[in-house]
Amino acid sequence: MDKKTTSIVAYITPIGLLIAFLAGDRKGAKFHLNQALVIFLFSLLCAIPYAGWIWGIFMFICWILGLVYAVEQKNKEVPLIGKIHLL
């Protein structure tokens, strides 16, 4: 997969993130792979009662922004959690 396809697939599902990491252009799409991983991990906090609903809405907005940035091939960080680098 090329850089753009890898970036987009990384945001689709957790399985897509795994496929993008294993079969995609890891060097070219490293920024978006990292952003998708951070969004996925932080979205697990939605299980917290009451505050999780608000956090879930915020994570959905971050996911949409990340996907749009991947389609446009922009390396912009998502708000609040975008500065975290795991990869």
C-alpha positions as CSV (number, residue, x, y, z in Angstrom):
1,M,0.0,0.0,0.0
2,D,1.2,3.5,-0.6
3,K,1.4,6.3,2.0
4,K,-2.1,7.7,1.5
5,T,-3.8,4.3,1.5
6,T,-1.9,3.2,4.6
7,S,-2.8,6.5,6.4
8,I,-6.5,6.1,5.6
9,V,-6.8,2.4,6.5
10,A,-5.1,3.1,9.9
11,Y,-8.1,5.1,11.0
12,I,-10.9,2.8,9.8
13,T,-10.9,0.1,12.5
14,P,-8.4,-1.4,15.0
15,I,-7.9,-4.2,12.6
16,G,-7.3,-1.7,9.8
17,L,-4.6,-0.2,12.1
18,L,-3.0,-3.6,12.4
19,I,-3.1,-4.2,8.7
20,A,-1.7,-0.8,7.9
21,F,1.1,-1.3,10.4
22,L,2.0,-4.8,9.0
23,A,1.4,-4.4,5.3
24,G,1.6,-0.7,4.6
25,D,4.2,2.0,4.0
26,R,5.2,2.4,7.7
27,K,7.9,5.1,7.0
28,G,5.7,7.3,4.9
29,A,2.6,7.0,7.1
30,K,4.3,6.8,10.5
31,F,2.6,10.1,11.6
32,H,-0.9,8.8,10.9
33,L,-0.2,5.4,12.3
34,N,0.8,7.0,15.5
35,Q,-2.2,9.3,15.6
36,A,-4.6,6.4,14.9
37,L,-3.0,4.3,17.6
38,V,-3.3,7.2,20.2
39,I,-6.9,7.8,19.3
40,F,-7.7,4.1,19.6
41,L,-6.1,3.8,23.0
42,F,-7.6,6.9,24.4
43,S,-11.0,6.0,23.1
44,L,-10.9,3.0,25.5
45,L,-11.5,5.5,28.3
46,C,-15.1,5.9,27.0
47,A,-16.0,3.1,29.4
48,I,-15.9,5.5,32.4
49,P,-19.5,6.2,33.5
50,Y,-20.9,9.7,32.7
51,A,-17.6,11.4,31.7
52,G,-17.0,8.7,29.2
53,W,-19.9,10.0,27.1
54,I,-18.3,13.4,26.8
55,W,-14.9,11.8,26.2
56,G,-16.5,9.5,23.5
57,I,-17.9,12.5,21.6
58,F,-14.5,14.2,21.8
59,M,-12.7,11.0,20.6
60,F,-15.2,10.7,17.7
61,I,-14.4,14.3,16.6
62,C,-10.6,13.5,16.9
63,W,-11.2,10.4,14.7
64,I,-13.0,12.4,12.1
65,L,-10.3,15.1,12.1
66,G,-7.5,12.4,11.8
67,L,-9.3,10.7,8.9
68,V,-9.8,14.0,7.1
69,Y,-6.1,14.9,7.6
70,A,-5.1,11.5,6.3
71,V,-7.2,12.0,3.1
72,E,-5.7,15.4,2.6
73,Q,-2.2,14.1,3.4
74,K,-1.7,16.8,6.1
75,N,0.5,16.0,9.1
76,K,-1.6,18.0,11.6
77,E,-2.1,16.7,15.1
78,V,-5.5,16.1,16.6
79,P,-6.4,18.4,19.5
80,L,-5.3,17.6,23.1
81,I,-3.8,14.1,22.5
82,G,-2.0,14.7,19.2
83,K,1.4,15.4,20.8
84,I,1.7,11.9,22.3
85,H,4.1,9.8,20.3
86,L,4.0,6.0,20.8
87,L,5.6,4.9,17.5
